[in-house]
Amino acid sequence: MTTPDFTALWPTHLMRIRLPGADQANPILAQLIEQMDAEHDQMTTDYLSGDLFAHPHPALGWLKSCIGRAVLDYAHGTGIDYPLDFRVQAWPNVNRFGDYHNLHNHPHSWLSGTYYVRVPQGEDAPPGRGDRTPNAISFFDPRPQANMLAIKGDPQVDPEHRILPQGGDMLIWPAFLHHMVHVNLSHEARISISFNIVLRWRDEYLP
């Protein structure tokens, strides 16, 4: 009897990396973003109104460079072996006590991601259910009902993947993937920078 050959069909890649230099950069980024938030109403929800990386601050230049490197690492990890031409659309998020992000994805982009500047651990959470995961992010299987006949040990069994990030972490995922951010139950604001990777089209991208 021959050894069976297994193929992972339609994988969805999620990349997590901790950026070197984050401990030094994050306090600077937090101060800068909180100043922006004080000057602009609805900064977090009005994410199309400006280009965060047009700001000349060196800490933002550092982060933009890190995102560019991470996108190339993601592409290499998924088997893409040709040059990519892309731009980064980014916006800051400040989430205070009670804030969260509903289930959504990011149309018109190839990849999406978030860099975490500050993630409170929920020490201020009021009494309530013990299964809450404040400030976590959840990703959902893009194949509806794929888990309907899954059995114990089958990797299809859980349609949700939940991560509690830490300051300095960056996550990158396909922009089509539905995700949500759990409520902040701390009186300290959660601060992050979200971004989309938008390809400048080339015929070489055609499969």
Secondary structure, 3 states (H helix, E strand, C coil): CCCCCCCCCCCCCCEEEECCCHHHHHHHHHHHHHHHHHHCCCCCCCCCCCCHHHCCCHHHHHHHHHHHHHHHHHHHHCCCCCCCCEEEEEEEEEECCCCCEEEECCCCCCEEEEEEEECCCCCCCCCCCCCCCCCCEEEECCCCCCCCCCCCCCCCCCCEEEECCCCCEEEEEECCCCEEECCCCCCCCEEEEEEEEEECCCHHHCC
